Amino acid sequence: MKQLSLNNLGVQELDAREMVETDGGNPLWLPAAIAFIAGAIAGGVTYDAAKALYFASLESGNHYNGSVPGFGPR
C-alpha cells in the first residue's frame, strides 16, 4: 500500500511567524453579499406586487392595463 508523502506534494512546514499571520482574503465579499441579498429581497417584493396586481385585475374582470389606481396624472 502506498503511503502519502507530503514532501512529494510540495507541502512545507510553517515557521512561527507564518502561523500567526493570516491573510483575510478579499474585503469586498461582505458588501457584495449584502448587495446580493438586498437585490434578491427587492426583486421578490417587486414580483409579489406585480403578481398581486395581475390577480386583482383577473378577479375584478378588468384586464390590467399598466396603470395603478391613485398614481399618475389626474
N, CA, C and O atoms as a Tripos MOL2 file, in Angstrom:
@<TRIPOS>MOLECULE
protein
  296   295    74     0     0
PROTEIN
NO_CHARGES

@<TRIPOS>ATOM
      1 N           0.8430   -1.1730    0.0000 N.3       1 MET1
      2 CA          0.0000    0.0000    0.0000 C.3       1 MET1
      3 C           0.8920    1.2420    0.0000 C.2       1 MET1
      4 O           1.8650    1.3230    0.7500 O.2       1 MET1
      5 N           0.5430    2.2070   -0.8560 N.am      2 LYS2
      6 CA          1.3400    3.4270   -0.9440 C.3       2 LYS2
      7 C           1.0480    4.3220    0.2490 C.2       2 LYS2
      8 O          -0.0770    4.3800    0.7440 O.2       2 LYS2
      9 N           2.0840    5.0180    0.7010 N.am      3 GLN3
     10 CA          1.9250    5.9970    1.7780 C.3       3 GLN3
     11 C           1.9840    7.3930    1.1600 C.2       3 GLN3
     12 O           2.7650    7.6490    0.2440 O.2       3 GLN3
     13 N           1.1510    8.2800    1.6750 N.am      4 LEU4
     14 CA          1.1110    9.6540    1.1950 C.3       4 LEU4
     15 C           2.3110   10.4140    1.7510 C.2       4 LEU4
     16 O           2.4950   10.4830    2.9660 O.2       4 LEU4
     17 N           3.1070   10.9730    0.8870 N.am      5 SER5
     18 CA          4.2570   11.7590    1.3110 C.3       5 SER5
     19 C           3.9850   13.2240    0.9930 C.2       5 SER5
     20 O           3.8940   13.6060   -0.1740 O.2       5 SER5
     21 N           3.8560   14.0420    2.0380 N.am      6 LEU6
     22 CA          3.5800   15.4590    1.8330 C.3       6 LEU6
     23 C           4.7380   16.1750    1.1640 C.2       6 LEU6
     24 O           4.5320   17.1790    0.4820 O.2       6 LEU6
     25 N           5.9560   15.6730    1.3490 N.am      7 ASN7
     26 CA          7.1120   16.2880    0.6900 C.3       7 ASN7
     27 C           7.0010   16.1770   -0.8220 C.2       7 ASN7
     28 O           7.3990   17.0960   -1.5380 O.2       7 ASN7
     29 N           6.4710   15.0780   -1.3150 N.am      8 ASN8
     30 CA          6.3030   14.9060   -2.7630 C.3       8 ASN8
     31 C           5.2580   15.8560   -3.3270 C.2       8 ASN8
     32 O           5.2620   16.1430   -4.5240 O.2       8 ASN8
     33 N           4.3490   16.3530   -2.4600 N.am      9 LEU9
     34 CA          3.3010   17.2690   -2.9040 C.3       9 LEU9
     35 C           3.6890   18.7320   -2.7500 C.2       9 LEU9
     36 O           2.8980   19.6190   -3.0720 O.2       9 LEU9
     37 N           4.9030   18.9970   -2.2600 N.am     10 GLY10
     38 CA          5.3750   20.3680   -2.1140 C.3      10 GLY10
     39 C           4.9070   21.0520   -0.8430 C.2      10 GLY10
     40 O           4.9640   22.2780   -0.7530 O.2      10 GLY10
     41 N           4.4440   20.2890    0.1480 N.am     11 VAL11
     42 CA          3.9860   20.8660    1.4060 C.3      11 VAL11
     43 C           5.1950   21.1870    2.2630 C.2      11 VAL11
     44 O           6.1050   20.3690    2.4040 O.2      11 VAL11
     45 N           5.2000   22.3890    2.8390 N.am     12 GLN12
     46 CA          6.3070   22.8140    3.6930 C.3      12 GLN12
     47 C           5.7730   23.1550    5.0780 C.2      12 GLN12
     48 O           4.6220   23.5640    5.2350 O.2      12 GLN12
     49 N           6.6230   22.9800    6.0670 N.am     13 GLU13
     50 CA          6.2430   23.3060    7.4340 C.3      13 GLU13
     51 C           6.2770   24.8200    7.6150 C.2      13 GLU13
     52 O           7.1720   25.4910    7.1010 O.2      13 GLU13
     53 N           5.2940   25.3600    8.3500 N.am     14 LEU14
     54 CA          5.2380   26.7860    8.6130 C.3      14 LEU14
     55 C           6.1570   27.1430    9.7620 C.2      14 LEU14
     56 O           6.3190   26.3750   10.7100 O.2      14 LEU14
     57 N           6.7650   28.3320    9.6650 N.am     15 ASP15
     58 CA          7.5150   28.8010   10.8290 C.3      15 ASP15
     59 C           6.5490   29.5540   11.7500 C.2      15 ASP15
     60 O           5.3810   29.7320   11.4040 O.2      15 ASP15
     61 N           7.0230   29.9930   12.9120 N.am     16 ALA16
     62 CA          6.1600   30.6160   13.9140 C.3      16 ALA16
     63 C           5.4980   31.8870   13.3800 C.2      16 ALA16
     64 O           4.3310   32.1360   13.6840 O.2      16 ALA16
     65 N           6.2000   32.6860   12.6020 N.am     17 ARG17
     66 CA          5.6470   33.9280   12.0520 C.3      17 ARG17
     67 C           4.5110   33.6340   11.0850 C.2      17 ARG17
     68 O           3.4920   34.3240   11.1040 O.2      17 ARG17
     69 N           4.6670   32.6340   10.2530 N.am     18 GLU18
     70 CA          3.6240   32.2780    9.2910 C.3      18 GLU18
     71 C           2.3890   31.7150    9.9790 C.2      18 GLU18
     72 O           1.2780   31.8620    9.4680 O.2      18 GLU18
     73 N           2.5650   31.0770   11.1270 N.am     19 MET19
     74 CA          1.4180   30.5400   11.8470 C.3      19 MET19
     75 C           0.5680   31.6470   12.4520 C.2      19 MET19
     76 O          -0.6410   31.4750   12.6090 O.2      19 MET19
     77 N           1.1780   32.7860   12.7960 N.am     20 VAL20
     78 CA          0.4510   33.8950   13.4160 C.3      20 VAL20
     79 C          -0.2140   34.7540   12.3500 C.2      20 VAL20
     80 O          -1.3580   35.1720   12.5310 O.2      20 VAL20
     81 N           0.4670   35.0260   11.2520 N.am     21 GLU21
     82 CA         -0.0610   35.8850   10.2010 C.3      21 GLU21
     83 C          -1.1060   35.1280    9.3810 C.2      21 GLU21
     84 O          -0.9070   33.9760    8.9950 O.2      21 GLU21
     85 N          -2.2040   35.7970    9.1320 N.am     22 THR22
     86 CA         -3.2270   35.2150    8.2660 C.3      22 THR22
     87 C          -3.6240   36.2420    7.2270 C.2      22 THR22
     88 O          -3.5830   37.4460    7.4800 O.2      22 THR22
     89 N          -3.9980   35.7740    6.0910 N.am     23 ASP23
     90 CA         -4.4760   36.6390    5.0230 C.3      23 ASP23
     91 C          -5.9930   36.5410    5.0250 C.2      23 ASP23
     92 O          -6.5530   35.4650    4.8130 O.2      23 ASP23
     93 N          -6.6530   37.6620    5.2650 N.am     24 GLY24
     94 CA         -8.1100   37.6650    5.3940 C.3      24 GLY24
     95 C          -8.8460   37.5240    4.0830 C.2      24 GLY24
     96 O         -10.0690   37.3830    4.0860 O.2      24 GLY24
     97 N          -8.1720   37.5570    2.9960 N.am     25 GLY25
     98 CA         -8.8400   37.4280    1.7070 C.3      25 GLY25
     99 C          -9.3600   38.7720    1.2190 C.2      25 GLY25
    100 O          -8.9220   39.8230    1.6850 O.2      25 GLY25
    101 N         -10.2850   38.7310    0.2880 N.am     26 ASN26
    102 CA        -10.8330   39.9240   -0.3280 C.3      26 ASN26
    103 C         -11.8200   40.5900    0.6250 C.2      26 ASN26
    104 O         -12.7800   39.9460    1.0490 O.2      26 ASN26
    105 N         -11.6110   41.8720    0.9780 N.am     27 PRO27
    106 CA        -12.5230   42.5370    1.9130 C.3      27 PRO27
    107 C         -13.8460   42.9540    1.2760 C.2      27 PRO27
    108 O         -14.7320   43.4400    1.9800 O.2      27 PRO27
    109 N         -14.0030   42.7790   -0.0250 N.am     28 LEU28
    110 CA        -15.2320   43.2110   -0.6960 C.3      28 LEU28
    111 C         -16.3300   42.1560   -0.6880 C.2      28 LEU28
    112 O         -17.4100   42.4020   -1.2250 O.2      28 LEU28
    113 N         -16.0870   40.9930   -0.0980 N.am     29 TRP29
    114 CA        -17.1090   39.9570   -0.1390 C.3      29 TRP29
    115 C         -18.3270   40.3440    0.6860 C.2      29 TRP29
    116 O         -19.4480   40.0110    0.3020 O.2      29 TRP29
    117 N         -18.1460   41.0370    1.8070 N.am     30 LEU30
    118 CA        -19.2830   41.3980    2.6520 C.3      30 LEU30
    119 C         -20.2100   42.4020    1.9640 C.2      30 LEU30
    120 O         -21.4150   42.1570    1.9180 O.2      30 LEU30
    121 N         -19.7100   43.5200    1.4280 N.am     31 PRO31
    122 CA        -20.6230   44.4230    0.7120 C.3      31 PRO31
    123 C         -21.2810   43.7560   -0.4930 C.2      31 PRO31
    124 O         -22.4420   44.0290   -0.7960 O.2      31 PRO31
    125 N         -20.5590   42.8970   -1.1690 N.am     32 ALA32
    126 CA        -21.1450   42.2020   -2.3170 C.3      32 ALA32
    127 C         -22.2610   41.2620   -1.8640 C.2      32 ALA32
    128 O         -23.2970   41.1610   -2.5220 O.2      32 ALA32
    129 N         -22.0540   40.5840   -0.7560 N.am     33 ALA33
    130 CA        -23.0830   39.6780   -0.2360 C.3      33 ALA33
    131 C         -24.3140   40.4630    0.2060 C.2      33 ALA33
    132 O         -25.4430   40.0390   -0.0400 O.2      33 ALA33
    133 N         -24.0990   41.6020    0.8570 N.am     34 ILE34
    134 CA        -25.2280   42.4330    1.2950 C.3      34 ILE34
    135 C         -25.9990   42.9650    0.0910 C.2      34 ILE34
    136 O         -27.2300   42.9700    0.0990 O.2      34 ILE34
    137 N         -25.2880   43.4120   -0.9440 N.am     35 ALA35
    138 CA        -25.9500   43.9110   -2.1550 C.3      35 ALA35
    139 C         -26.7370   42.8010   -2.8390 C.2      35 ALA35
    140 O         -27.8360   43.0400   -3.3400 O.2      35 ALA35
    141 N         -26.1930   41.6030   -2.8660 N.am     36 PHE36
    142 CA        -26.8930   40.4810   -3.4840 C.3      36 PHE36
    143 C         -28.1790   40.1630   -2.7270 C.2      36 PHE36
    144 O         -29.2270   39.9610   -3.3400 O.2      36 PHE36
    145 N         -28.1060   40.1190   -1.4140 N.am     37 ILE37
    146 CA        -29.2880   39.8050   -0.6040 C.3      37 ILE37
    147 C         -30.3380   40.9090   -0.7390 C.2      37 ILE37
    148 O         -31.5280   40.6190   -0.8620 O.2      37 ILE37
    149 N         -29.9000   42.1830   -0.7160 N.am     38 ALA38
    150 CA        -30.8380   43.2960   -0.8800 C.3      38 ALA38
    151 C         -31.5150   43.2380   -2.2460 C.2      38 ALA38
    152 O         -32.7160   43.4850   -2.3540 O.2      38 ALA38
    153 N         -30.7620   42.9170   -3.2730 N.am     39 GLY39
    154 CA        -31.3470   42.7880   -4.6170 C.3      39 GLY39
    155 C         -32.3440   41.6510   -4.7030 C.2      39 GLY39
    156 O         -33.3810   41.7680   -5.3560 O.2      39 GLY39
    157 N         -32.0260   40.5530   -4.0410 N.am     40 ALA40
    158 CA        -32.9530   39.4170   -4.0480 C.3      40 ALA40
    159 C         -34.2500   39.7710   -3.3300 C.2      40 ALA40
    160 O         -35.3310   39.3930   -3.7800 O.2      40 ALA40
    161 N         -34.1490   40.4920   -2.2180 N.am     41 ILE41
    162 CA        -35.3550   40.9000   -1.4860 C.3      41 ILE41
    163 C         -36.1730   41.8830   -2.3170 C.2      41 ILE41
    164 O         -37.3930   41.7450   -2.4160 O.2      41 ILE41
    165 N         -35.5070   42.8810   -2.9170 N.am     42 ALA42
    166 CA        -36.2120   43.8620   -3.7450 C.3      42 ALA42
    167 C         -36.8770   43.1870   -4.9450 C.2      42 ALA42
    168 O         -38.0020   43.5330   -5.3070 O.2      42 ALA42
    169 N         -36.1980   42.2430   -5.5500 N.am     43 GLY43
    170 CA        -36.7850   41.5180   -6.6710 C.3      43 GLY43
    171 C         -38.0010   40.7170   -6.2420 C.2      43 GLY43
    172 O         -38.9970   40.6630   -6.9640 O.2      43 GLY43
    173 N         -37.9290   40.0990   -5.0820 N.am     44 GLY44
    174 CA        -39.0640   39.3270   -4.5770 C.3      44 GLY44
    175 C         -40.2560   40.2080   -4.2710 C.2      44 GLY44
    176 O         -41.3930   39.8360   -4.5610 O.2      44 GLY44
    177 N         -40.0100   41.3820   -3.6810 N.am     45 VAL45
    178 CA        -41.0960   42.3150   -3.3770 C.3      45 VAL45
    179 C         -41.7380   42.8120   -4.6690 C.2      45 VAL45
    180 O         -42.9630   42.8820   -4.7710 O.2      45 VAL45
    181 N         -40.9160   43.1550   -5.6480 N.am     46 THR46
    182 CA        -41.4410   43.6210   -6.9350 C.3      46 THR46
    183 C         -42.2730   42.5410   -7.6140 C.2      46 THR46
    184 O         -43.3370   42.8250   -8.1640 O.2      46 THR46
    185 N         -41.7900   41.3110   -7.5760 N.am     47 TYR47
    186 CA        -42.5280   40.2030   -8.1800 C.3      47 TYR47
    187 C         -43.8690   40.0010   -7.4810 C.2      47 TYR47
    188 O         -44.8910   39.8170   -8.1420 O.2      47 TYR47
    189 N         -43.8710   40.0360   -6.1500 N.am     48 ASP48
    190 CA        -45.1170   39.8450   -5.4050 C.3      48 ASP48
    191 C         -46.1190   40.9580   -5.7030 C.2      48 ASP48
    192 O         -47.3160   40.6960   -5.8260 O.2      48 ASP48
    193 N         -45.6370   42.2050   -5.8220 N.am     49 ALA49
    194 CA        -46.5340   43.3130   -6.1280 C.3      49 ALA49
    195 C         -47.1350   43.1610   -7.5240 C.2      49 ALA49
    196 O         -48.3320   43.3830   -7.7100 O.2      49 ALA49
    197 N         -46.3250   42.7880   -8.4930 N.am     50 ALA50
    198 CA        -46.8290   42.6020   -9.8560 C.3      50 ALA50
    199 C         -47.8300   41.4520   -9.9110 C.2      50 ALA50
    200 O         -48.8430   41.5370  -10.6060 O.2      50 ALA50
    201 N         -47.5470   40.3840   -9.1830 N.am     51 LYS51
    202 CA        -48.4550   39.2330   -9.1540 C.3      51 LYS51
    203 C         -49.7800   39.6230   -8.5080 C.2      51 LYS51
    204 O         -50.8430   39.2180   -8.9790 O.2      51 LYS51
    205 N         -49.7230   40.4020   -7.4370 N.am     52 ALA52
    206 CA        -50.9520   40.8360   -6.7650 C.3      52 ALA52
    207 C         -51.7950   41.7080   -7.6850 C.2      52 ALA52
    208 O         -53.0140   41.5500   -7.7440 O.2      52 ALA52
    209 N         -51.1520   42.6300   -8.4070 N.am     53 LEU53
    210 CA        -51.8930   43.4620   -9.3620 C.3      53 LEU53
    211 C         -52.5250   42.6220  -10.4580 C.2      53 LEU53
    212 O         -53.6660   42.8640  -10.8530 O.2      53 LEU53
    213 N         -51.8000   41.6540  -10.9420 N.am     54 TYR54
    214 CA        -52.3210   40.8020  -12.0110 C.3      54 TYR54
    215 C         -53.5390   40.0180  -11.5450 C.2      54 TYR54
    216 O         -54.5620   39.9930  -12.2300 O.2      54 TYR54
    217 N         -53.4370   39.3800  -10.3870 N.am     55 PHE55
    218 CA        -54.5640   38.5800   -9.8990 C.3      55 PHE55
    219 C         -55.7420   39.4530   -9.4890 C.2      55 PHE55
    220 O         -56.8930   39.0350   -9.6180 O.2      55 PHE55
    221 N         -55.4720   40.6630   -8.9960 N.am     56 ALA56
    222 CA        -56.5640   41.5790   -8.6700 C.3      56 ALA56
    223 C         -57.3160   41.9770   -9.9320 C.2      56 ALA56
    224 O         -58.5390   42.1120   -9.9070 O.2      56 ALA56
    225 N         -56.6050   42.1640  -11.0200 N.am     57 SER57
    226 CA        -57.2710   42.5210  -12.2670 C.3      57 SER57
    227 C         -58.0770   41.3550  -12.8110 C.2      57 SER57
    228 O         -59.1330   41.5620  -13.4090 O.2      57 SER57
    229 N         -57.6010   40.1420  -12.6160 N.am     58 LEU58
    230 CA        -58.3680   38.9850  -13.0680 C.3      58 LEU58
    231 C         -59.6460   38.8150  -12.2590 C.2      58 LEU58
    232 O         -60.6990   38.4960  -12.8110 O.2      58 LEU58
    233 N         -59.5530   39.0270  -10.9500 N.am     59 GLU59
    234 CA        -60.7230   38.8710  -10.0880 C.3      59 GLU59
    235 C         -61.7670   39.9500  -10.3420 C.2      59 GLU59
    236 O         -62.9640   39.6880  -10.2180 O.2      59 GLU59
    237 N         -61.3380   41.1530  -10.6940 N.am     60 SER60
    238 CA        -62.2860   42.2460  -10.9190 C.3      60 SER60
    239 C         -62.8970   42.1900  -12.3150 C.2      60 SER60
    240 O         -63.8520   42.9130  -12.6000 O.2      60 SER60
    241 N         -62.3700   41.3600  -13.1680 N.am     61 GLY61
    242 CA        -62.8810   41.2770  -14.5280 C.3      61 GLY61
    243 C         -62.2410   42.2800  -15.4610 C.2      61 GLY61
    244 O         -62.4250   42.1970  -16.6750 O.2      61 GLY61
    245 N         -61.5020   43.2170  -14.9250 N.am     62 ASN62
    246 CA        -60.7950   44.1970  -15.7510 C.3      62 ASN62
    247 C         -59.4000   43.6760  -16.0140 C.2      62 ASN62
    248 O         -58.7490   43.1360  -15.1200 O.2      62 ASN62
    249 N         -58.9540   43.8340  -17.2170 N.am     63 HIS63
    250 CA        -57.6020   43.4020  -17.5260 C.3      63 HIS63
    251 C         -56.6290   44.5040  -17.1520 C.2      63 HIS63
    252 O         -56.9010   45.6840  -17.3750 O.2      63 HIS63
    253 N         -55.5230   44.1280  -16.5960 N.am     64 TYR64
    254 CA        -54.5200   45.0960  -16.1580 C.3      64 TYR64
    255 C         -53.9390   45.8010  -17.3700 C.2      64 TYR64
    256 O         -53.4150   45.1670  -18.2860 O.2      64 TYR64
    257 N         -54.0420   47.1480  -17.3580 N.am     65 ASN65
    258 CA        -53.5730   47.9210  -18.4990 C.3      65 ASN65
    259 C         -52.2820   48.6880  -18.2090 C.2      65 ASN65
    260 O         -51.8720   49.5230  -19.0150 O.2      65 ASN65
    261 N         -51.6510   48.4230  -17.0990 N.am     66 GLY66
    262 CA        -50.3820   49.0590  -16.7880 C.3      66 GLY66
    263 C         -50.5110   50.2300  -15.8320 C.2      66 GLY66
    264 O         -49.5030   50.7170  -15.3200 O.2      66 GLY66
    265 N         -51.7410   50.6990  -15.5760 N.am     67 SER67
    266 CA        -51.8960   51.8230  -14.6490 C.3      67 SER67
    267 C         -52.2530   51.3110  -13.2630 C.2      67 SER67
    268 O         -52.8470   50.2440  -13.1050 O.2      67 SER67
    269 N         -51.8810   52.0880  -12.2800 N.am     68 VAL68
    270 CA        -52.1680   51.7480  -10.8930 C.3      68 VAL68
    271 C         -53.0960   52.8210  -10.3570 C.2      68 VAL68
    272 O         -52.7670   54.0040  -10.4370 O.2      68 VAL68
    273 N         -54.2530   52.4430   -9.8100 N.am     69 PRO69
    274 CA        -55.1790   53.4550   -9.2920 C.3      69 PRO69
    275 C         -54.5050   54.2910   -8.1960 C.2      69 PRO69
    276 O         -53.8280   53.7650   -7.3120 O.2      69 PRO69
    277 N         -54.7130   55.6060   -8.2840 N.am     70 GLY70
    278 CA        -54.1460   56.5090   -7.2880 C.3      70 GLY70
    279 C         -52.7990   57.0710   -7.6870 C.2      70 GLY70
    280 O         -52.2810   57.9540   -7.0030 O.2      70 GLY70
    281 N         -52.2170   56.5900   -8.7660 N.am     71 PHE71
    282 CA        -50.9260   57.0750   -9.2080 C.3      71 PHE71
    283 C         -51.0620   57.6230  -10.6200 C.2      71 PHE71
    284 O         -51.9690   57.2430  -11.3610 O.2      71 PHE71
    285 N         -50.1610   58.5110  -10.9790 N.am     72 GLY72
    286 CA        -50.1410   59.0440  -12.3310 C.3      72 GLY72
    287 C         -50.9120   60.3350  -12.4450 C.2      72 GLY72
    288 O         -51.3360   60.8820  -11.4270 O.2      72 GLY72
    289 N         -51.1130   60.8520  -13.6710 N.am     73 PRO73
    290 CA        -51.7980   62.1270  -13.8850 C.3      73 PRO73
    291 C         -53.2630   62.0280  -13.5010 C.2      73 PRO73
    292 O         -53.9000   60.9840  -13.6400 O.2      73 PRO73
    293 N         -53.7800   63.1620  -13.0090 N.am     74 ARG74
    294 CA        -55.2040   63.1990  -12.6030 C.3      74 ARG74
    295 C         -55.9590   64.1690  -13.4400 C.2      74 ARG74
    296 O         -57.1630   64.3410  -13.2520 O.2      74 ARG74
@<TRIPOS>BOND
     1     1     2 1
     2     2     3 1
     3     3     4 2
     4     3     5 am
     5     5     6 1
     6     6     7 1
     7     7     8 2
     8     7     9 am
     9     9    10 1
    10    10    11 1
    11    11    12 2
    12    11    13 am
    13    13    14 1
    14    14    15 1
    15    15    16 2
    16    15    17 am
    17    17    18 1
    18    18    19 1
    19    19    20 2
    20    19    21 am
    21    21    22 1
    22    22    23 1
    23    23    24 2
    24    23    25 am
    25    25    26 1
    26    26    27 1
    27    27    28 2
    28    27    29 am
    29    29    30 1
    30    30    31 1
    31    31    32 2
    32    31    33 am
    33    33    34 1
    34    34    35 1
    35    35    36 2
    36    35    37 am
    37    37    38 1
    38    38    39 1
    39    39    40 2
    40    39    41 am
    41    41    42 1
    42    42    43 1
    43    43    44 2
    44    43    45 am
    45    45    46 1
    46    46    47 1
    47    47    48 2
    48    47    49 am
    49    49    50 1
    50    50    51 1
    51    51    52 2
    52    51    53 am
    53    53    54 1
    54    54    55 1
    55    55    56 2
    56    55    57 am
    57    57    58 1
    58    58    59 1
    59    59    60 2
    60    59    61 am
    61    61    62 1
    62    62    63 1
    63    63    64 2
    64    63    65 am
    65    65    66 1
    66    66    67 1
    67    67    68 2
    68    67    69 am
    69    69    70 1
    70    70    71 1
    71    71    72 2
    72    71    73 am
    73    73    74 1
    74    74    75 1
    75    75    76 2
    76    75    77 am
    77    77    78 1
    78    78    79 1
    79    79    80 2
    80    79    81 am
    81    81    82 1
    82    82    83 1
    83    83    84 2
    84    83    85 am
    85    85    86 1
    86    86    87 1
    87    87    88 2
    88    87    89 am
    89    89    90 1
    90    90    91 1
    91    91    92 2
    92    91    93 am
    93    93    94 1
    94    94    95 1
    95    95    96 2
    96    95    97 am
    97    97    98 1
    98    98    99 1
    99    99   100 2
   100    99   101 am
   101   101   102 1
   102   102   103 1
   103   103   104 2
   104   103   105 am
   105   105   106 1
   106   106   107 1
   107   107   108 2
   108   107   109 am
   109   109   110 1
   110   110   111 1
   111   111   112 2
   112   111   113 am
   113   113   114 1
   114   114   115 1
   115   115   116 2
   116   115   117 am
   117   117   118 1
   118   118   119 1
   119   119   120 2
   120   119   121 am
   121   121   122 1
   122   122   123 1
   123   123   124 2
   124   123   125 am
   125   125   126 1
   126   126   127 1
   127   127   128 2
   128   127   129 am
   129   129   130 1
   130   130   131 1
   131   131   132 2
   132   131   133 am
   133   133   134 1
   134   134   135 1
   135   135   136 2
   136   135   137 am
   137   137   138 1
   138   138   139 1
   139   139   140 2
   140   139   141 am
   141   141   142 1
   142   142   143 1
   143   143   144 2
   144   143   145 am
   145   145   146 1
   146   146   147 1
   147   147   148 2
   148   147   149 am
   149   149   150 1
   150   150   151 1
   151   151   152 2
   152   151   153 am
   153   153   154 1
   154   154   155 1
   155   155   156 2
   156   155   157 am
   157   157   158 1
   158   158   159 1
   159   159   160 2
   160   159   161 am
   161   161   162 1
   162   162   163 1
   163   163   164 2
   164   163   165 am
   165   165   166 1
   166   166   167 1
   167   167   168 2
   168   167   169 am
   169   169   170 1
   170   170   171 1
   171   171   172 2
   172   171   173 am
   173   173   174 1
   174   174   175 1
   175   175   176 2
   176   175   177 am
   177   177   178 1
   178   178   179 1
   179   179   180 2
   180   179   181 am
   181   181   182 1
   182   182   183 1
   183   183   184 2
   184   183   185 am
   185   185   186 1
   186   186   187 1
   187   187   188 2
   188   187   189 am
   189   189   190 1
   190   190   191 1
   191   191   192 2
   192   191   193 am
   193   193   194 1
   194   194   195 1
   195   195   196 2
   196   195   197 am
   197   197   198 1
   198   198   199 1
   199   199   200 2
   200   199   201 am
   201   201   202 1
   202   202   203 1
   203   203   204 2
   204   203   205 am
   205   205   206 1
   206   206   207 1
   207   207   208 2
   208   207   209 am
   209   209   210 1
   210   210   211 1
   211   211   212 2
   212   211   213 am
   213   213   214 1
   214   214   215 1
   215   215   216 2
   216   215   217 am
   217   217   218 1
   218   218   219 1
   219   219   220 2
   220   219   221 am
   221   221   222 1
   222   222   223 1
   223   223   224 2
   224   223   225 am
   225   225   226 1
   226   226   227 1
   227   227   228 2
   228   227   229 am
   229   229   230 1
   230   230   231 1
   231   231   232 2
   232   231   233 am
   233   233   234 1
   234   234   235 1
   235   235   236 2
   236   235   237 am
   237   237   238 1
   238   238   239 1
   239   239   240 2
   240   239   241 am
   241   241   242 1
   242   242   243 1
   243   243   244 2
   244   243   245 am
   245   245   246 1
   246   246   247 1
   247   247   248 2
   248   247   249 am
   249   249   250 1
   250   250   251 1
   251   251   252 2
   252   251   253 am
   253   253   254 1
   254   254   255 1
   255   255   256 2
   256   255   257 am
   257   257   258 1
   258   258   259 1
   259   259   260 2
   260   259   261 am
   261   261   262 1
   262   262   263 1
   263   263   264 2
   264   263   265 am
   265   265   266 1
   266   266   267 1
   267   267   268 2
   268   267   269 am
   269   269   270 1
   270   270   271 1
   271   271   272 2
   272   271   273 am
   273   273   274 1
   274   274   275 1
   275   275   276 2
   276   275   277 am
   277   277   278 1
   278   278   279 1
   279   279   280 2
   280   279   281 am
   281   281   282 1
   282   282   283 1
   283   283   284 2
   284   283   285 am
   285   285   286 1
   286   286   287 1
   287   287   288 2
   288   287   289 am
   289   289   290 1
   290   290   291 1
   291   291   292 2
   292   291   293 am
   293   293   294 1
   294   294   295 1
   295   295   296 2
@<TRIPOS>SUBSTRUCTURE
     1 MET1         2 RESIDUE 1 A MET
     2 LYS2         6 RESIDUE 1 A LYS
     3 GLN3        10 RESIDUE 1 A GLN
     4 LEU4        14 RESIDUE 1 A LEU
     5 SER5        18 RESIDUE 1 A SER
     6 LEU6        22 RESIDUE 1 A LEU
     7 ASN7        26 RESIDUE 1 A ASN
     8 ASN8        30 RESIDUE 1 A ASN
     9 LEU9        34 RESIDUE 1 A LEU
    10 GLY10       38 RESIDUE 1 A GLY
    11 VAL11       42 RESIDUE 1 A VAL
    12 GLN12       46 RESIDUE 1 A GLN
    13 GLU13       50 RESIDUE 1 A GLU
    14 LEU14       54 RESIDUE 1 A LEU
    15 ASP15       58 RESIDUE 1 A ASP
    16 ALA16       62 RESIDUE 1 A ALA
    17 ARG17       66 RESIDUE 1 A ARG
    18 GLU18       70 RESIDUE 1 A GLU
    19 MET19       74 RESIDUE 1 A MET
    20 VAL20       78 RESIDUE 1 A VAL
    21 GLU21       82 RESIDUE 1 A GLU
    22 THR22       86 RESIDUE 1 A THR
    23 ASP23       90 RESIDUE 1 A ASP
    24 GLY24       94 RESIDUE 1 A GLY
    25 GLY25       98 RESIDUE 1 A GLY
    26 ASN26      102 RESIDUE 1 A ASN
    27 PRO27      106 RESIDUE 1 A PRO
    28 LEU28      110 RESIDUE 1 A LEU
    29 TRP29      114 RESIDUE 1 A TRP
    30 LEU30      118 RESIDUE 1 A LEU
    31 PRO31      122 RESIDUE 1 A PRO
    32 ALA32      126 RESIDUE 1 A ALA
    33 ALA33      130 RESIDUE 1 A ALA
    34 ILE34      134 RESIDUE 1 A ILE
    35 ALA35      138 RESIDUE 1 A ALA
    36 PHE36      142 RESIDUE 1 A PHE
    37 ILE37      146 RESIDUE 1 A ILE
    38 ALA38      150 RESIDUE 1 A ALA
    39 GLY39      154 RESIDUE 1 A GLY
    40 ALA40      158 RESIDUE 1 A ALA
    41 ILE41      162 RESIDUE 1 A ILE
    42 ALA42      166 RESIDUE 1 A ALA
    43 GLY43      170 RESIDUE 1 A GLY
    44 GLY44      174 RESIDUE 1 A GLY
    45 VAL45      178 RESIDUE 1 A VAL
    46 THR46      182 RESIDUE 1 A THR
    47 TYR47      186 RESIDUE 1 A TYR
    48 ASP48      190 RESIDUE 1 A ASP
    49 ALA49      194 RESIDUE 1 A ALA
    50 ALA50      198 RESIDUE 1 A ALA
    51 LYS51      202 RESIDUE 1 A LYS
    52 ALA52      206 RESIDUE 1 A ALA
    53 LEU53      210 RESIDUE 1 A LEU
    54 TYR54      214 RESIDUE 1 A TYR
    55 PHE55      218 RESIDUE 1 A PHE
    56 ALA56      222 RESIDUE 1 A ALA
    57 SER57      226 RESIDUE 1 A SER
    58 LEU58      230 RESIDUE 1 A LEU
    59 GLU59      234 RESIDUE 1 A GLU
    60 SER60      238 RESIDUE 1 A SER
    61 GLY61      242 RESIDUE 1 A GLY
    62 ASN62      246 RESIDUE 1 A ASN
    63 HIS63      250 RESIDUE 1 A HIS
    64 TYR64      254 RESIDUE 1 A TYR
    65 ASN65      258 RESIDUE 1 A ASN
    66 GLY66      262 RESIDUE 1 A GLY
    67 SER67      266 RESIDUE 1 A SER
    68 VAL68      270 RESIDUE 1 A VAL
    69 PRO69      274 RESIDUE 1 A PRO
    70 GLY70      278 RESIDUE 1 A GLY
    71 PHE71      282 RESIDUE 1 A PHE
    72 GLY72      286 RESIDUE 1 A GLY
    73 PRO73      290 RESIDUE 1 A PRO
    74 ARG74      294 RESIDUE 1 A ARG
